[in-house]
Amino acid sequence: MAEVTKIFIVEDDKLIARFLQITLEKAGFKTAIESNGRRAYERIMQEKYNLVLLDIRLPEMDGKEICKRVREVSDIPIIMLTAQDAISDKVEGLDIGANDYVTK
């Protein structure tokens, strides 16, 4: 039997996180949510996810720092999902290792 894809939603806005969770689970994915940047980084290092949806503005550790640190040890797909929509933000997100950068 095929393993279900597990998506880690790192988002501090509870409504957005819940919307993503409901939508992804309805599509057949398994999800986990974390709103704190430092805890999210620790969970990425300890647990196995197939994809990370990563907001930038997070308490304790921002998404850019998380992405940089994860890239030092892992090639897990990371999609930055953020309200920061300047071209320079997108370029920076991709330069630090995000696989894609999507604005909310």
C-alpha positions in Angstrom: 0.0 0.0 0.0 1.3 3.5 -0.9 2.4 5.8 1.9 0.2 8.9 2.3 2.0 12.2 1.6 2.5 14.1 4.9 2.5 17.9 4.6 3.8 20.1 7.4 2.0 23.5 7.6 4.1 26.1 9.4 1.7 29.1 9.8 1.0 31.3 12.8 -2.4 32.5 11.5 -4.7 29.9 12.9 -7.5 30.5 10.3 -5.1 30.1 7.4 -3.5 27.0 8.9 -6.9 25.4 9.5 -8.1 26.2 6.0 -5.0 24.6 4.5 -5.3 21.6 6.7 -9.0 21.0 5.8 -8.3 21.5 2.1 -5.2 19.2 2.0 -6.8 16.5 4.1 -9.9 16.5 1.9 -7.5 15.9 -1.0 -6.1 12.9 0.8 -3.0 14.2 2.4 -2.0 13.8 6.0 -1.1 17.1 7.7 0.5 18.6 10.8 0.5 22.2 11.9 2.9 24.3 13.9 2.7 28.0 14.6 6.0 28.6 16.4 9.2 28.9 14.2 11.6 27.3 16.7 9.3 24.3 17.4 8.6 23.9 13.6 12.4 23.7 12.9 12.8 21.1 15.7 9.9 19.0 14.3 11.2 19.2 10.7 14.5 17.8 12.1 12.8 15.0 14.1 9.8 13.9 12.1 9.4 12.8 8.5 7.4 15.1 6.2 7.1 14.9 2.4 6.6 18.7 2.0 6.8 21.8 4.2 4.5 24.8 3.6 6.4 27.6 5.3 5.3 31.1 6.3 8.0 33.7 6.8 6.7 35.7 9.7 6.7 33.4 12.7 7.4 33.8 16.4 10.8 32.8 17.8 12.4 31.9 14.4 11.3 33.2 11.0 10.7 31.1 7.9 13.8 32.3 6.2 16.0 31.1 9.0 14.2 27.8 9.1 14.7 27.3 5.4 18.4 28.1 5.6 19.0 25.7 8.5 16.9 22.9 6.9 18.8 23.2 3.7 22.1 22.6 5.5 21.0 19.0 6.2 17.9 18.1 4.0 16.5 18.5 0.6 12.8 18.2 1.7 10.6 20.2 -0.6 9.8 23.6 0.9 7.2 26.0 -0.4 7.2 29.5 1.1 3.6 30.5 1.5 3.6 34.1 2.6 2.1 37.6 2.4 5.4 39.1 1.4 5.1 39.7 -2.3 7.9 41.9 -3.4 10.1 40.5 -6.1 13.1 40.9 -3.8 11.4 38.7 -1.2 10.6 36.0 -3.8 14.2 36.0 -5.1 15.6 35.8 -1.5 13.2 33.0 -0.7 14.4 31.0 -3.7 18.0 31.8 -3.1 18.0 30.5 0.4 16.6 27.2 -0.8 12.8 27.2 -1.1 11.6 25.1 -4.0 8.8 27.6 -4.7 7.5 30.9 -3.3 3.7 31.5 -3.3 2.0 34.6 -2.0 -1.2 34.5 -0.1 
